[in-house]
Amino acid sequence: MARPPARPAGEKSTREQILDVALELFTANGYEKTSLREIAERMSFSKAALYYHFASKDDILLALHLRLHEIGRAGLDRIDLDRVRPADWIPMIDDFVDLLLENRQLFMFHLRNHAALEELQDHTHDDANQDIEDRARRLLSDLGVPRARRLRLSFALGAVVVGLVVTGDVFAEISTEELRAELRSVVRDILEPGGVSPDADPEDAAVNAGGARDGDTPAMAGRGGSLPLAGSAG
């Protein structure tokens, strides 16, 4: 039996094309209001052919959900957790923001289909969640970095996640470039208060941020000589 022609380099597999169509329909119309027949019709083949790739609509939903986990994992895979320094944090988060914005529609899909996603029960899904949480926790647990600075990193990551994932639907009309610029500005405000680099000498950082040198009374000093916490007097 002759083999089907090889897929041109760079062309998506049928399975990935199905997921792209489902992503568009689930985002626009909702998971519950989208039928397998609609997805099959958009692909120009029968519903039976769709079952060759996915056993159910829930399987398509799970596959799309796991795409988000792959994005998170890909972002963390770019980071050498044993060598990352505070000076690396801003370019690291910039790369992560770019990665997320490339997949902005996926976040809209998650927001608009939250109820259906909550009902998913799958060990692969649970394992993916745990893996991402473990990697993020390891990044934030480096005792070689003062606690106040690690707190700032957690706040910066939280700003990105909330800004893109949790409230993405609220700001759907904002262009990707504007959203990118605003997120980068917020990250820098958190990690570089007063324009001070995370790797700056703590004493100099305190002065630049409006603090005081030894012998003076600081408004609020970060633990271990770290940068002043947000909201401190300057």
C-alpha positions as CSV (number, residue, x, y, z in Angstrom):
1,M,0.0,0.0,0.0
2,A,1.4,3.3,-1.0
3,R,2.3,5.8,1.8
4,P,0.6,9.2,1.9
5,P,2.8,12.0,0.7
6,A,5.1,13.4,3.4
7,R,3.9,16.6,5.1
8,P,5.9,19.7,3.9
9,A,8.4,21.0,6.5
10,G,6.7,23.4,8.9
11,E,3.2,22.3,8.1
12,K,1.1,21.4,11.1
13,S,-0.2,17.9,11.6
14,T,-3.9,17.3,11.2
15,R,-4.2,16.9,14.9
16,E,-2.7,20.4,15.5
17,Q,-4.9,21.9,12.8
18,I,-8.0,20.4,14.6
19,L,-6.8,22.0,17.8
20,D,-6.4,25.4,16.1
21,V,-9.9,25.2,14.8
22,A,-11.3,24.1,18.1
23,L,-9.4,26.9,19.9
24,E,-11.0,29.5,17.6
25,L,-14.5,28.1,18.0
26,F,-14.2,27.5,21.8
27,T,-12.9,31.0,22.3
28,A,-15.6,32.6,20.1
29,N,-18.6,30.5,21.0
30,G,-17.7,28.6,24.1
31,Y,-17.0,25.0,24.7
32,E,-20.6,24.0,25.5
33,K,-22.0,25.7,22.4
34,T,-19.5,24.2,20.0
35,S,-20.1,20.7,18.5
36,L,-17.7,18.2,17.1
37,R,-19.7,18.4,13.8
38,E,-18.8,22.2,13.6
39,I,-15.2,21.4,14.1
40,A,-15.3,18.6,11.5
41,E,-17.0,20.9,9.0
42,R,-14.4,23.6,9.4
43,M,-11.8,20.9,8.7
44,S,-13.8,19.7,5.6
45,F,-14.0,16.1,6.8
46,S,-16.5,13.9,8.5
47,K,-17.2,13.6,12.2
48,A,-16.0,10.0,12.1
49,A,-12.6,11.2,10.8
50,L,-12.4,13.5,13.8
51,Y,-12.7,10.6,16.1
52,Y,-9.6,9.1,14.6
53,H,-7.6,11.9,16.3
54,F,-9.7,12.6,19.4
55,A,-12.1,10.2,21.2
56,S,-14.3,13.0,22.5
57,K,-14.7,16.7,22.8
58,D,-13.3,16.6,26.3
59,D,-10.1,15.2,24.8
60,I,-9.8,18.2,22.6
61,L,-10.4,20.5,25.6
62,L,-7.7,18.8,27.6
63,A,-5.2,19.0,24.7
64,L,-5.8,22.7,24.4
65,H,-5.4,23.1,28.2
66,L,-2.1,21.2,28.1
67,R,-0.9,23.7,25.4
68,L,-0.8,26.3,28.1
69,H,1.2,24.0,30.4
70,E,3.7,23.5,27.5
71,I,4.1,27.3,27.2
72,G,4.8,27.6,30.9
73,R,7.2,24.7,30.8
74,A,8.9,26.1,27.7
75,G,9.4,29.4,29.5
76,L,11.0,27.7,32.6
77,D,13.1,25.4,30.4
78,R,14.9,28.5,29.1
79,I,16.1,29.3,32.6
80,D,19.1,27.6,34.2
81,L,17.8,27.5,37.7
82,D,21.2,26.7,39.1
83,R,22.8,29.8,37.6
84,V,20.1,32.5,37.2
85,R,21.0,35.7,39.1
86,P,18.9,38.8,40.0
87,A,20.4,40.6,37.0
88,D,18.9,38.0,34.8
89,W,15.3,38.4,36.1
90,I,14.2,41.2,33.8
91,P,15.3,39.7,30.5
92,M,14.0,36.4,31.7
93,I,10.5,37.8,32.4
94,D,10.6,39.8,29.1
95,D,11.2,36.5,27.2
96,F,8.3,35.0,29.2
97,V,6.0,37.9,28.4
98,D,6.8,37.5,24.7
99,L,6.1,33.8,24.8
100,L,2.8,34.4,26.5
101,L,1.7,37.1,24.1
102,E,2.5,34.9,21.1
103,N,-0.3,32.7,22.5
104,R,-2.7,35.4,23.7
105,Q,-5.8,33.6,22.2
106,L,-5.0,30.6,24.3
107,F,-5.5,32.7,27.5
108,M,-8.8,34.1,26.2
109,F,-9.9,30.5,25.6
110,H,-9.0,29.5,29.2
111,L,-10.9,32.5,30.6
112,R,-14.0,32.0,28.6
113,N,-14.2,28.2,29.3
114,H,-13.1,28.2,32.9
115,A,-16.1,26.2,34.1
116,A,-15.6,23.4,31.5
117,L,-11.9,23.3,32.3
118,E,-12.6,23.0,36.1
119,E,-14.4,19.7,35.4
120,L,-11.4,18.1,33.7
121,Q,-10.0,15.1,35.6
122,D,-6.8,13.8,34.2
123,H,-3.5,12.7,35.8
124,T,-1.5,14.2,32.9
125,H,-3.1,17.6,33.7
126,D,-2.4,17.3,37.4
127,D,1.3,16.2,36.8
128,A,1.8,19.2,34.4
129,N,0.4,21.6,37.1
130,Q,2.8,20.2,39.7
131,D,5.8,20.3,37.5
132,I,5.3,24.0,36.7
133,E,4.7,24.8,40.4
134,D,7.8,22.9,41.5
135,R,10.0,24.8,39.0
136,A,8.6,28.2,40.0
137,R,9.0,27.4,43.7
138,R,12.6,26.4,43.2
139,L,13.3,29.7,41.4
140,L,11.9,31.6,44.4
141,S,13.6,29.5,47.1
142,D,17.2,30.4,46.3
143,L,18.5,31.3,49.8
144,G,21.5,33.0,48.2
145,V,19.2,35.8,47.2
146,P,17.8,38.1,50.0
147,R,14.2,37.4,50.8
148,A,12.9,40.9,49.9
149,R,14.3,40.5,46.3
150,R,12.7,37.1,46.0
151,L,9.5,38.6,47.1
152,R,9.8,41.2,44.4
153,L,10.4,38.5,41.8
154,S,7.2,36.7,42.9
155,F,5.3,40.0,42.7
156,A,6.6,40.6,39.2
157,L,5.6,37.1,38.0
158,G,2.2,37.6,39.7
159,A,1.7,40.8,37.8
160,V,2.4,39.0,34.5
161,V,0.1,36.1,35.3
162,V,-2.8,38.2,36.5
163,G,-2.3,40.8,33.7
164,L,-2.4,38.2,30.9
165,V,-4.2,35.2,32.3
166,V,-6.7,36.3,34.9
167,T,-7.8,39.7,33.4
168,G,-7.0,39.1,29.7
169,D,-10.7,39.2,28.8
170,V,-11.1,42.6,30.5
171,F,-8.4,44.1,28.4
172,A,-9.0,42.2,25.1
173,E,-9.3,45.4,23.1
174,I,-5.7,46.5,24.0
175,S,-3.2,45.8,21.3
176,T,-0.5,43.2,21.9
177,E,2.3,45.8,21.6
178,E,0.6,48.2,24.1
179,L,0.1,45.3,26.5
180,R,3.7,44.2,26.1
181,A,5.0,47.7,26.9
182,E,2.8,48.1,29.9
183,L,3.7,44.7,31.4
184,R,7.4,45.4,30.9
185,S,7.1,48.8,32.6
186,V,5.3,47.2,35.6
187,V,8.0,44.5,35.9
188,R,10.7,47.1,36.0
189,D,8.8,49.2,38.5
190,I,8.7,46.1,40.8
191,L,12.2,44.7,40.2
192,E,14.1,48.0,39.8
193,P,12.5,50.5,42.3
194,G,13.9,53.9,41.6
195,G,15.7,52.5,38.5
196,V,18.1,50.5,40.7
197,S,19.3,47.2,39.3
198,P,18.6,44.0,41.3
199,D,22.4,43.4,41.4
200,A,23.3,46.8,42.6
201,D,25.3,47.1,45.9
202,P,22.6,47.2,48.7
203,E,24.0,50.3,50.3
204,D,24.1,52.2,47.1
205,A,20.7,50.9,46.2
206,A,19.3,52.3,49.5
207,V,20.7,55.7,48.8
208,N,19.5,55.8,45.2
209,A,16.0,54.7,46.3
210,G,15.9,57.5,48.9
211,G,17.2,55.4,51.8
212,A,20.2,56.1,54.1
213,R,23.7,54.8,54.6
214,D,25.0,53.3,57.9
215,G,24.5,55.7,60.7
216,D,21.3,57.2,59.4
217,T,17.8,56.0,60.1
218,P,16.3,54.2,57.0
219,A,12.7,54.5,56.3
220,M,12.5,50.8,55.8
221,A,15.4,48.4,55.1
222,G,15.0,45.2,53.3
223,R,16.0,42.0,55.1
224,G,19.7,41.2,54.6
225,G,20.5,44.6,53.1
226,S,18.1,44.1,50.2
227,L,16.2,46.7,48.3
228,P,13.5,48.6,50.2
229,L,10.1,47.0,49.9
230,A,7.4,48.6,47.7
231,G,5.5,51.3,49.5
232,S,8.4,52.3,51.7
233,A,9.1,56.0,52.3
234,G,11.6,57.4,49.9
